[in-house]
Structure formats: C-alpha cells, structure tokens
Amino acid sequence: MNDSFMPLFRNVRNAVTFHAGDTIFYEGDAGEVAYVVLEGELEILLHGKHLDTATQGSIVGEMSLIDNEHRSGTVIAKTDVKLAPIAQKEFTFMVQETPYFALHVMHIMANRLRHQHLD
C-alpha cells in the first residue's frame, strides 16, 4: 500500500493479531471484512498454491467486499501479524472518498491476477 495511506490505519482500535501459521480465512468462506497488514507477512494461496505474499501496507480480502462473493483464496500468517479489519461500509467509504485508495486496491488486484496466470 502506498505509505501515504498507512497513517489512516496506524491508530485503529480494532486491530487483530494472529500468530505465524494461523489461518486468517479460507477459500470459500463468506467475506465480511478486508484486512490491511499493519505488521508481519501473510501468504495468499489460490487452490492451495502460493499466489502472493502480503506485507505491511497490503490489503487482503478486498474482492469479497467488492463482489459479495465467497473468498477466492486462503490467507495464512507467515509471521505473527497485526491486521486492521475494514468492514464493507468502511471499505466502500474509503473507495468513494479516497480515489488513490481505490486505485491502490485495483493495482493489488491486477497484480494478483497477473501472478495467477503465470503458473
């Protein structure tokens, strides 16, 4: 994520933590929140294969908030992580009110789609 967005999430009060090896969500789960990685690394799997690594400032789970479909992949904590959850209402507000945030989300999605087709 563009560093200019990180201050929006640094002081979140509802941050959640997971330990290395914990599953954040599974492919097929209902998607109710997206997460911004505040600390640590996440592994993103598609059909059980490594797709991407999300690091500080990355966002995961955004597709479910965009299309209201089930999770398209599984996300596992590679290290201990601290995440800022973003519910549908907050996500929609940020996309509408912060054009650069919306572009950043589209950039992340495009990169993951490109990686998906390289295998």
N, C-alpha and C positions, 0 to 999 in steps of 0.2 A: 504494500500500500504506500502511496505517496506519503512521505513523512509529514506533510502538512496536515494530514488527517489524524495522525496519532494523538495529538492533544485532545481531540474530541472524546477519546476513549481512555486516556490515562487515569482519570479520576472516577471511573464508573464504580458504582456502589454494589452492583450485582454481578461482579466478575466471578467466574467459576474456575476452579482448578481441577486438574486431572493429573494422575501420575503416569510416568512412562509405561506404555503397554495398555493403558485404559482405552476403551473404545468410546469415542465421542458420540458417534451414531453409525448405524449400519445401513448399507444399501437396502432400499425398500421401506425404511422407516418413514413415518409421517414427518414432514418438515415444518416445525413450528418456529424455529429460530435459526438465524445465521450466527456465525461467531467471527469476531476479529481476534487474531492472535496477538496478545499483549506480550507474552513471554513464551519461549520454547519453540518446539517444532512438531508439526503434525504430518503424518503420512496419509495421502489420499490414495485410496485403492478403487479401481473400477473393475468389477467382475473378478476380484481377488488379485489383480495385478497392479503394481505400483504405477500411479499416474503422475503424481506431483508431490512435492514437499512444501508445506505451508510454513512460513517463518513469520517473525514479528512483523505486524502490519498487514499480513494476508487475511483474506476473508474466506470462510468455507461455509457451505450450506445455503448459499445465496440462491441457487437455482430453484429450490423448493419454495422460496418466498416469492419468486418471480412467477412461476407457473402453477403453484399449488399442487404439484405432483409429489410423489414419494421421493425419498433421497435417491440420487442416481449413483452414489458411491458410498464407500465406508471410509471413515476418518478415525485414525488411531494416533494417540500421543506417542511420538518418538522419544520425547523427553518429558519431564514434568512441564506442564503448560498452565498458563493463566489466560483465560479467554473472556472476552466481553460479548455476552449474548445480545443479539439485536432481533427483537420481535418484528412481526410483519408491519405493524403500524410505524415503528421507528424506522425500519428499512425503507418503507415507501416514502416517508417524510424526507429522509436523507437523500434519496434518489431525486425527488422532486425539487428540493430546496438547494441541493449542492451538485450542480452539473458535473464537476470534476470527480465527485464520488461515484456518480453514475458511470462516467467514462472509465474510471478505475475498475469498477465491477465488470464492465463489458470487456476490458482488457484482460482481466483474470480469466474470465470465461473463454475468451478466444484462445488464450494460450493453452488452457487445459484441453480444449477441443483439438487444437493442433497436435498436442502431445498424444492424445488418444489415437489419432490417425497415423502416428509414426510407427506404432508397433505392428 
